[in-house]
Amino acid sequence: MGSVVKFAKMHGAGNDYIYVDTSLYDIPEPAELARKWSDRHKGIGGDGLVLIGRSLVSGADFTMRIFNADGSEARMCGNASRCIGKYVYEKGLTDKTSIKLLTRAGIKTLILNMDGNNQVESVTVDMQEPCLADRHLLATANGSMREGAVTVCGQELRGTFVSMGNPHFVIFTDDAETVDVARLGSTLEVNPLFPERCNIEFASLLGENRIRTRVWERGSGITMACGTGACATAVAASLTGRSGRRSRIVMDGGTLDIAWNETDGHVYMTGPAEFVFEGEMKME
């Protein structure tokens, strides 16, 4: 007989995860649990599993571990971090509206934006500085690529590499709606150009500083939104002269506001976080 675990299903702009407070439960095999519970037919259904913990590290209030639907562990997730901000505040785990969250990509600051009923309406995340060159994540001579050409499925695509704690390859196209995201994204994710696989974004301009983006997420496939992907898209658009340092990223599940601050070089992401439902599952 397995133990019963209480969970919350939450989403940020449609990017949905299963959240468990590990101060209440021991989760010995999170990768396997993520695979089972993320199944949308036989499990709870979601893009992965997020474990919330109390931080023992000075300078951080809580910790986040995130496992994709295929069981792989991610370094960072912008949408999940926003949901954690809402979770810990509305569950009474903290009364702070500025929260330090320890992730595998470092400590992130969450600013909770409250409504008139003292509920979390949206969350702003300091995603810190983007990384534009990393030879561990991109197999080029200098670990960078801006509007670089890659041939995939017989097509030449041009993309820009941006890491927001996890790697992204942003491809601008005339119309993102017409792109075969499943075919091109799945192929690009495992391209030898990306030694640790990669998140792939297909983006097109909707207007001034407004960008339509569709996502193939490493380890999860097509997702409704990706917070780090929205940040990477905004940075890539600014780098290539397609937008300014502030942009609205329109994804399948909603819109995120991204600001790449000139003063500190940090990327700030603002967007919604919502509870979907709560329940109990048996952990075999």
Phi, psi and omega in degrees: 000135179266163177279155181265131182242130174275139182224165171235134171265125181226161174217149171240108183056035177090350176279101192256135179226164176258126187247133179228133177275108185281358171286345180256335187222145172268126180244090188287331182231071186296328180297314179294320179296320179300317180297315183290310186288333182285342180302121186280354177252324185246354181237207177286319182096127178170176177276356178158191184239133179241127178255125179257129180227164172279136183275137173258004182264132178299134178094000178229142180267318183223166177239156175228129165240136185230129181242125180291171182298336179269004178093349179288146181265128179269156178277328186202151173209117182294316180295318180294323180294322177297318180297324177297320177303314179294317183300306187292330179283310185284343174271002177076019179279346176203156172249009179282144172253002169233114191238138176260122184244122179274121178238174176292346177258016178108185181271125179250143178263127177252125175252117182274125178260115190264152172265187183289348180255019181060033173253154181281113182275319177204170181226136173255129182245127171280105184274001180066195187279140173289150175254124185254359179211122179203106183289346175284335184254339182224120187273061170243171185302320181248008177071019180228162176200126176233114183057037180279149183270134175225132177262125181217132181053037179078005179248142171268122179243147178244129185220166180238131180273131175217129173255129175246041188098336169222155189279141178225146175233113188256121182246119177269136183223164180296325183211103182296336183294334185268358183284138173277084186298320182297314183288309184287320181295315181294326179287316180293324182308321185254014178298140179304343176299335184244095185301331180248027186064176188206151169277140184239130176242137173246122190228150174214151183282133175259338183173190181297119178058028178229122192229128174273129183226134174241146194235134162251111186265130180305122177088349182232339182087208180293127176236158182292334180195163176211118183295312178294328177293322176297318178297315180298320179297315180297318179295314180297321179295320179292317180299326185262010175076017181273340179207173174276201183272357174238132180209158175252125183255115183264113181247174183303325185262356181155185186244136177243141177261125184239132176232124176259100189289129180288331186289307183256353180077004182277154175257128180246126183246129178237132179191177184280164172213131186222143167281139175258304175196168176233156181191191178231142177227147177275131176261107185294000000 
